[in-house]
Amino acid sequence: MEHLRSRLLAGETVLGIMISEVRNPNVAYMLARCGFDFLILDNEHGSYCPETIGGIVAAARGAGISVVVRVPEIRREVILKPLDLGAAGLLVPQVHTAEQARQVIQHAKYPPMGNRGVGLRRAHSLYERVRADEYLRQANEHTFIAVQAESPQAVENLEEIASVPGVDSIFVGPIDLSVSLGIPGQVTHPREVEAIQKVIQVCDAKGIVPGIHMFDLQILSGWVEKGMRFVTYSSDINLLADAASEGVARLKELAAAKGN
């Protein structure tokens, strides 16, 4: 399986989905068969334990789909653990400054880029016996790091954040961004659109990857056309609930018509 970071740096657009409730590792096979390139395990709003993350990551490797883990905050252990479990990368929310981005890289990358703790023979190395110098270099090359722009402060500091070595992507959290802009949920509001366009412009200028998450396929398609490349569509909750609601409503309509 080609590394997610390599694909993005080669200019590809990759498509994923946000997962926060499903815990069966076989979800990785289902999503791979649907054609998704990656899935994000949301541990900011979800509540996955390390054992569950490890099981899904292991299944995903077998299924040929990458796993990115959204961590709840910038803290050493919550950044280290998913990477040691074999995640392809991390999505880090609420990164408002370049200093915060540097803290992420310190925890996520091995020396000389950062100060990630070293445990070589673990899930991330498939339990192989490896040479430390070679493996640390390869791990730094393959680990994908995306930070989220979710506030006016982050938008103001985009150029500085995008210039931090090791940051591969700036990812728009559209709902949190809209809330912080004082327009909750209005993801097509001109102020929101202007901020998202700035993310694309700065990422393109700095040679990193712009990313976004959207539930509306039409809106998301428009952002893909404008240059978003690390793209997530919908979630396990929304796809299940919406499909079920649509089916139930249709069947109730038929049952009511038959009763008449």
N, C-alpha and C positions, 0 to 999 in steps of 0.2 A: 504494500500500500504506500503510495507516494505521500510524503509528509505534507500536512495542510499548509504549513508555513512556506514550503518550497513552491507549492502550487500558486499561492497568493503572490509571492514575490516574483513569480514568472508571469504575472499579469492575468491569471485566471479569475473568474467570478465563481464563488462557491456558495452553495445554498444549504442552510441548516434550519433547525427547528428548536424551540425552547421546550425543555422537559422539566417539570417540577413536581409531578405527582406519581407517574408510573415508576415502579421499582423493579419489575421483572427484567433481568438482563436481556431477555429475548426481544425487548423493544428495539435494541440496536439492529437486530436482523430485520425486523419489520420496516424500520425507517430506511435501512440500506436498500431494501427491495423497492421501496417507494422512489428511490433515486436521490435521496438526500446525501450530501457530501459529508456533513457533520451534524452533530447534535450538541446543544448546550445543556448541561446539567445545571439547573439554576439552584445554587445553594445560598443565594441572597434571600429570595422569597420562599424557596423550598426548604426541605429539612432532611437532606440526605446525610446519612452517616458514612464514615470512610469505607466500611465494609460494602455498603451498597454501591458507592461510587466505584470501588475496585471491581466488583462483579460486572457492572455495566461496561466499564472500560475494557475488561478482559473479553467480554462478548463482542464489543465493538471492533476490537482488533481482529477477531476471527471473521466478522461480517464485512470488514473492509470499509468501515466508516469511522471518522475521527470523532473524538470527544473533547470538547472544551468545557471546562468547569467555571461557572461564575461563582466567585468566592464572595463572602458577605462583607469583607472589609480588608484593609491593608494591614496584615499581621503575619508574622513569620510562619506560624504553624499552619494557618489556613491556606497560605500560598504554597508551602512546601509539600503538604500531604497529597493533594491531587496530582502533583507532578510525579511524586514518588510512586503513586498508584498507576502511572502510565498515561495520564491525560496528555493529549496533543498540545494543549495550551490552556491559558486562563483568560477569562473576561473579568475585569476588575471594575466595579461600579464606583461612582462618586469620586472620580479623580479630577480635581479642580485646578491643580497646580503642577508645574514641572517637578517640584520637590517631591510631591506624592508619587509621581510617575517614577522618579529615581528610586524611591523606597520599594516600589513593586519590583523593579529590576534587581535591586540588591537581594531580595528574597528569592526571586525566580530563576536567576542565572548563576551558574557556577563561576568561580574566579577564572579569568581576571575581570569579567564583566560585572559580576556581582559577588554575593557571599552565600549562595545556597548551600545548605548542609549536604554533605556527601555520604550517601549510602548506596554503594555501587550495585550490589547483587540483590536487586529488588524487582518488583513488577515492571518498573520503567525500563529496565535493561533486559527484561524477559529472563531474569535469573541467570544470565550468562556470566562467565568469568571474563571480565574486560580489563583492558589497560586503562588506568585512571586518566592519563593525559589525553588519550585518543577519545575516550568516552565523554569526558567533560566538554571537549571541543565540539563533538557531534551533537551532544544534548543541547548545548547553547545554540547551535545552528538550527536545530529542528523545533525547539520550543517556541510556540507562538504566543505572543502577549498582546492583548487588546485592552485598552482602557476606555472607560465610558465618559463621554461628554454629556452632562446632564444638568448643567447650570450656566447662567450667564458668565460666571467667573471662569468656568472651563472654556467657554467659547472665546472669552477675552484672551485666555492664555493658550489658545490652540497652537500657535507657532512654537512656543517654548516647550509645550508638552510633546509635540510631534518631533522635536529636535533631540529628545532624550534617547541616547543609544539603547537599543533593545526593545523600544516600543515599536511594534509592527503595525498597529492599527488603532485608529480612534473610532469608537463605536457609539452611535447616537442612541441614547435611551429616550425615545420620543415622548413618552408619557411624563417621566420625571422632568424632562426638559420643559415641557409645556407647563407643568405645575410651577416650576421655578420662574418661568417667564410671566406668570400670572394669568395664564390662559389654559386652565386644566383640561386636558383631553383634546384640545383643538390642534391636532397634529397637522392640519392644513392651513393654519393661521399664518398670515404673512410674516410675522416675527419668528415663528417656528421654522418656516421654510427658509428664511434668510439665514438663520443659524445653521441649519442642516447644510445648506449650500456652502457656507463658509467651511464646514468640516471637510467637504469634498475638495474644495479649492486648496485648503492648507495641506491636506494629505497628498494630493497630487503634486503640489509644489515641493513637498519634503520627501517624496518617494516612498510613502507608506500607504496603507490600505484603508480606505473609508468603509465603515460598516454601519448597518442599521437593522433594527427589528421592527416589523410592522405586522399587524393582524389583517389589514385590508389589502387584498391582493392587487387591486388596481393602483392604490397609492404606492405600494411597494414596487410595482412594475415601473412606475414613473421614476422612482429613485434609482432603480437599476439602470434605466436608460440614461440617467444623468451621471452615472459613474460609481454608484455603490457596488462594492465587490465582495465584502464579507457580510452576507445577507441571511437573516433568519426570518422565516415566515411562520406566524401563528405559534401554537403551543399544543401540548397534549390535552390540556384542559379545554381549550377553545375548539379544537377539531372534534373531539369526542362529544362535548356538550352541544355544539352547533349542529353536527350531523344527527345526533339523537333527537334534538328538538325539532329539526326539520322533518324527520321521518315520523315522529309521533304526531306532530300537527297534521301532516298529510293523512295519516291513517285515521285520526279522529274525525277529520273532515269527511272521509269516505264512510265511516261508521255512522256519522250523523245524517249524511245524505241517504244512506240505506234505511235508517230508522224512519225517515220521513216518507 
